[in-house]
Amino acid sequence: MNPRRALLRAAGGALLTPRLLSAFEYPVVTQRALVFPRDHGAHPEYRTEWWYLTGWLDATPAPIGFQITFFRTRTSVDPANPSRFAAQQLVIAHAAIAQASRGHLLHDQRIARTGFGIARASETDTDVLLDRWTFARRASDGAYTGHVPARGFNLRFTARPTQPPLLQGDSGYSRKGSKPEQASYYYSQPQLAIDAELTLDNRTSTLRGRAWLDHEWSTTLLGSEATGWDWIGMNLDDGGALTAFQIRRQGEGEPLYAYASLRTGANSAVQTLAPDAVRFETVSRWESPRTRARYAVAQRIRIGERAFETQPLFSDQELDSRATTGAVYWEGASTVLEKGRPVGRGYLEMTGYVAPIRL
């Protein structure tokens, strides 16, 4: 490993290694009203934050899934350190293309400290930069624009909102466990209409599709007894939006926490379900030949009296980000069915299957 790569790996460990924390305090998530456009921007006082865009592009002969995530993390470096080289804030980015004909992800990742014109995360609105990777929100119409010149592919896009933001949990205060501080600020932008220019294998295509954005920030997401989570964000064909997650405990047993929200049709009515009304059940598993993790790549999610089932675009959608965040996770383009009939498309994310995730 070259010295630069070793330094980046060490810096990335600040995201996931609790023992690096110093004496200064991170703020605790409490209930408050989200304020836009300010809360579209970064919140550098909190430990971790992400802007997470997933979607499906209607390509020929088969649709293509994509994932782009920008992370911001506050490290344990003393904020009073006056050095411009002090890595007090890191920006990390992951990008992946899911094309069934390949049978595996094309993915790339980046990491850098903020400053020097290399990395930034604006506090006033969504505007994140890492090297030549960009993701920003236009104040004029609320559309998101981005460019990801990644290893193996190049993606430019504009994603336009068709619905108001969906405030998850209790008006954006999203519980992740039994303790009040095990929570995040969390909102989604489902049903984004996306226009994209994708270059793969030296061929450039102009494509359209639907996307989903999650913006979330927190200091303490998971308790020590948690190993990871399963999460879905699904754009439904009727214009609705389905979100659900469970926080899995280490070993066997009932999940530590669960949640679901359902936006009915294209209007703004949102139903939020209590933890005991949400249940994830494994339909089928896939074993990674690289990590030997056994992922529940097809799942049945029961929310109240309804049951949805996910089906992956293909099984091998494992993403190894140990060079940046230290984690290996499954991030998969998936179709969602109800009563055996496809009713939408989106993504299923699973963490903590290789090793317990630590934020």
C-alpha positions in Angstrom: 0.0 0.0 0.0 1.4 3.4 -0.9 1.8 6.1 1.8 -1.0 8.2 0.5 -3.5 5.3 0.5 -2.4 4.4 4.0 -3.0 8.0 5.2 -6.5 8.0 3.6 -7.4 4.7 5.3 -6.3 6.1 8.6 -8.3 9.2 8.1 -11.3 7.2 7.1 -11.1 5.2 10.3 -12.1 8.4 12.2 -15.7 7.7 10.9 -15.9 4.3 12.4 -13.5 4.0 15.3 -14.9 5.1 18.7 -11.6 5.0 20.5 -10.4 8.0 18.5 -12.9 10.4 20.1 -11.4 13.3 22.1 -12.8 15.2 25.1 -14.9 17.6 23.1 -18.6 17.1 22.8 -20.8 16.3 19.8 -24.3 17.7 19.9 -27.2 15.3 20.6 -30.1 15.0 18.2 -33.3 16.4 19.8 -36.7 17.2 18.4 -36.8 20.4 16.4 -38.4 21.7 13.3 -36.3 21.3 10.1 -35.8 24.6 8.3 -35.2 24.7 4.5 -33.2 25.6 2.6 -30.7 25.7 5.6 -31.2 22.0 6.5 -30.5 21.0 2.9 -26.9 22.0 3.7 -24.2 20.5 6.0 -24.3 20.3 9.8 -20.5 20.1 10.6 -21.0 20.1 14.4 -22.6 16.6 14.2 -20.5 13.4 13.9 -21.7 12.1 10.6 -24.0 13.1 7.7 -24.8 11.8 4.3 -26.6 12.8 1.1 -27.7 9.5 -0.5 -29.1 9.4 -4.0 -30.3 6.1 -5.6 -32.4 5.5 -8.7 -33.2 3.5 -11.8 -32.5 4.7 -15.3 -34.7 3.3 -18.1 -32.0 2.0 -20.5 -32.3 -0.4 -23.4 -32.4 -3.5 -23.3 -32.6 -3.4 -19.5 -32.8 -0.7 -16.8 -29.7 0.4 -14.9 -29.5 1.2 -11.2 -27.2 3.8 -9.7 -26.1 5.0 -6.2 -24.2 8.1 -5.3 -23.5 9.0 -1.6 -21.5 11.9 -0.2 -20.6 11.6 3.5 -19.4 14.3 5.8 -17.8 13.3 9.1 -16.5 15.4 12.0 -13.3 13.7 13.2 -11.8 13.7 16.7 -9.2 16.4 15.8 -9.5 19.3 18.2 -11.5 22.1 16.5 -9.2 24.6 18.2 -6.3 23.3 16.1 -5.4 26.3 13.8 -3.6 24.2 11.2 -5.1 24.2 7.7 -3.9 20.6 7.5 -5.8 19.5 10.5 -8.4 16.9 9.3 -11.3 18.2 11.4 -13.9 17.4 8.6 -13.7 14.6 6.0 -15.7 14.3 2.9 -16.2 10.7 1.5 -18.0 9.6 -1.6 -19.2 6.3 -3.0 -20.7 5.7 -6.5 -21.9 2.5 -8.1 -23.7 1.4 -11.3 -25.8 -1.7 -11.2 -26.2 -3.4 -14.6 -27.6 -6.9 -14.7 -25.7 -8.0 -17.8 -22.4 -7.5 -15.8 -23.6 -9.4 -12.8 -21.6 -7.2 -10.3 -21.3 -3.5 -9.4 -19.1 -1.0 -11.1 -18.1 1.2 -8.2 -15.6 3.8 -7.1 -14.9 5.8 -3.9 -13.1 9.0 -2.8 -11.9 10.6 0.5 -10.3 13.9 1.4 -10.2 16.4 4.3 -12.1 19.6 3.6 -10.2 22.7 2.3 -7.6 23.4 -0.3 -10.3 23.5 -3.0 -10.5 19.7 -3.0 -13.4 19.0 -0.7 -16.3 21.0 0.8 -19.8 20.7 2.1 -21.7 24.0 2.2 -23.8 24.8 5.3 -26.4 27.0 3.5 -27.7 24.5 0.9 -26.8 21.2 -0.7 -23.4 21.8 -2.3 -20.8 19.0 -1.9 -17.5 18.7 -3.7 -14.9 16.0 -3.6 -12.1 16.3 -6.2 -14.1 16.4 -9.4 -17.2 14.8 -8.0 -20.1 17.2 -7.4 -23.6 17.2 -6.0 -25.6 20.5 -5.5 -29.1 21.8 -5.3 -30.3 24.8 -7.4 -32.1 27.3 -5.3 -34.2 28.5 -8.3 -36.1 25.3 -8.8 -34.9 22.8 -6.1 -33.3 20.5 -8.7 -30.2 18.5 -7.8 -27.3 18.4 -10.3 -24.3 16.3 -10.2 -21.2 14.9 -12.0 -19.4 11.8 -11.1 -16.4 11.0 -13.3 -15.7 7.6 -11.7 -13.4 4.7 -12.5 -15.3 2.7 -15.1 -18.1 5.1 -15.8 -19.1 8.8 -16.0 -22.4 10.1 -14.8 -24.0 13.6 -15.2 -27.5 14.2 -14.0 -30.3 16.6 -13.1 -32.9 15.3 -10.6 -36.0 17.4 -10.2 -38.4 17.2 -7.3 -42.0 16.3 -8.1 -43.2 16.2 -4.5 -42.5 18.1 -1.2 -39.8 16.6 1.1 -40.9 13.6 3.2 -40.0 14.2 6.8 -39.2 10.9 8.3 -40.1 9.9 11.9 -41.6 12.6 14.0 -41.3 15.7 11.6 -37.7 14.8 10.8 -36.7 13.4 14.2 -36.0 9.7 13.3 -35.5 7.2 16.2 -33.0 4.4 15.8 -33.3 2.8 19.2 -34.9 2.9 22.7 -32.7 5.8 23.9 -33.7 9.4 22.7 -30.2 10.2 21.6 -30.2 7.1 19.3 -31.7 9.2 16.5 -31.0 11.3 13.5 -32.5 14.2 11.6 -33.8 12.6 8.4 -35.8 13.6 5.4 -36.3 12.1 2.0 -36.9 13.4 -1.5 -38.8 10.5 -3.3 -40.0 10.5 -6.9 -37.2 12.7 -8.3 -37.5 12.9 -12.1 -34.0 12.4 -13.3 -32.3 13.1 -16.7 -28.9 11.6 -17.0 -25.9 11.2 -19.3 -24.1 7.9 -18.6 -20.9 6.8 -20.3 -20.2 3.1 -20.0 -17.7 1.1 -22.1 -16.9 4.2 -24.2 -20.6 4.7 -25.1 -22.6 7.6 -23.9 -26.4 7.3 -23.5 -29.0 10.0 -22.5 -31.4 8.4 -20.1 -34.4 9.2 -17.9 -35.7 7.6 -14.7 -36.7 8.0 -11.1 -34.5 8.7 -8.1 -34.7 8.9 -4.3 -32.6 11.2 -2.1 -32.0 10.7 1.7 -30.3 13.4 3.7 -29.5 12.4 7.3 -27.2 13.6 10.0 -26.6 12.5 13.6 -24.1 12.0 16.4 -25.3 8.6 17.8 -27.3 6.3 15.5 -26.8 2.9 17.0 -26.4 1.4 20.4 -23.5 -1.0 21.3 -25.8 -4.0 21.0 -26.6 -3.2 17.3 -24.8 -4.8 14.4 -26.3 -3.0 11.5 -29.5 -2.2 9.6 -31.7 -3.3 6.7 -33.3 -0.3 4.8 -35.5 0.2 1.8 -36.5 3.4 -0.1 -39.0 2.6 -2.9 -40.6 4.9 -5.4 -44.1 3.3 -6.0 -45.7 3.2 -9.4 -48.8 5.1 -8.1 -46.6 8.1 -7.2 -46.3 7.0 -3.6 -43.1 6.3 -1.5 -42.3 3.5 0.9 -39.5 3.7 3.5 -38.7 1.0 6.0 -35.8 -0.1 8.2 -34.9 -2.4 11.0 -31.9 -2.1 13.4 -30.6 -5.6 13.8 -29.1 -6.8 17.2 -25.9 -8.8 17.3 -26.6 -12.5 17.3 -30.1 -13.9 17.0 -33.2 -12.4 18.3 -35.8 -9.7 17.6 -34.6 -6.4 16.0 -33.8 -3.6 18.3 -35.9 -1.1 16.4 -38.0 -0.9 13.3 -39.8 1.9 11.4 -41.8 2.5 8.2 -43.5 5.4 6.4 -45.9 5.3 3.5 -46.8 8.2 1.4 -50.1 7.4 -0.4 -50.1 8.2 -4.1 -48.5 11.5 -5.2 -50.1 13.6 -2.5 -48.4 14.6 0.7 -50.3 12.4 3.2 -47.8 10.2 5.1 -48.6 7.3 7.3 -46.0 6.4 9.9 -46.0 3.0 11.5 -44.9 2.0 15.1 -42.0 -0.4 15.5 -44.3 -3.3 16.4 -46.2 -2.9 13.1 -43.0 -3.4 11.0 -41.4 -6.7 10.3 -38.6 -7.8 8.0 -38.5 -11.5 6.9 -35.8 -13.2 4.7 -37.1 -14.6 1.4 -33.7 -15.6 0.0 -30.0 -15.2 0.7 -26.9 -14.8 -1.4 -23.4 -15.6 -0.1 -20.6 -13.3 -1.2 -17.6 -15.2 -2.7 -15.3 -12.4 -1.4 -16.4 -11.8 2.2 -18.6 -15.0 2.8 -21.3 -12.7 4.2 -24.8 -14.1 3.6 -27.0 -11.2 2.7 -30.8 -11.4 2.7 -31.0 -10.1 -0.9 -34.8 -10.6 -1.1 -37.0 -9.6 1.8 -40.6 -9.5 2.8 -41.5 -6.3 4.7 -44.8 -6.4 6.6 -46.1 -2.9 7.5 -49.4 -3.0 9.3 -51.8 -5.2 7.2 -49.8 -4.9 4.0 -46.8 -7.0 2.9 -44.2 -6.0 0.3 -41.5 -8.1 -1.2 -38.2 -7.0 -2.7 -36.4 -8.7 -5.6 -32.8 -7.7 -6.5 -31.9 -6.6 -10.0 -29.1 -9.2 -9.5 -27.6 -10.8 -6.4 -24.0 -9.5 -6.3 -24.4 -5.8 -5.3 -21.9 -5.9 -2.5 -19.8 -2.7 -2.1 -16.4 -2.8 -0.4 -15.7 0.7 1.0 -12.9 -0.4 3.4 -10.6 2.1 1.7 -12.8 5.0 2.9 -15.4 4.3 5.6 -14.1 0.9 6.7 -17.3 -0.9 5.9 -18.5 -3.6 3.4 -22.2 -3.4 2.7 -24.9 -4.5 0.2 -26.5 -1.7 -1.8 -28.9 -3.1 -4.3 -31.2 -1.9 -7.0 -34.5 -3.8 -6.3 -38.0 -4.1 -7.5 -40.8 -4.1 -4.8 -43.9 -6.3 -5.2 -47.2 -6.5 -3.4 -49.4 -9.7 -3.8 -46.9 -10.9 -6.4 -47.3 -7.9 -8.6 -44.5 -5.3 -9.2 -45.6 -2.0 -7.7 -42.3 0.1 -7.6 -38.6 0.2 -7.8 -35.8 1.5 -5.5 -33.0 0.3 -3.3 -32.4 -2.1 -0.5 -29.4 -1.4 1.8 -27.9 -3.9 4.3 -25.0 -3.1 6.7 -23.4 -5.1 9.4 -23.4 -8.5 7.6 -19.6 -8.7 7.4 -18.8 -7.0 10.7 -20.8 -4.8 13.1 -20.9 -1.3 11.8 -19.7 1.5 14.0 -20.6 5.1 13.4 
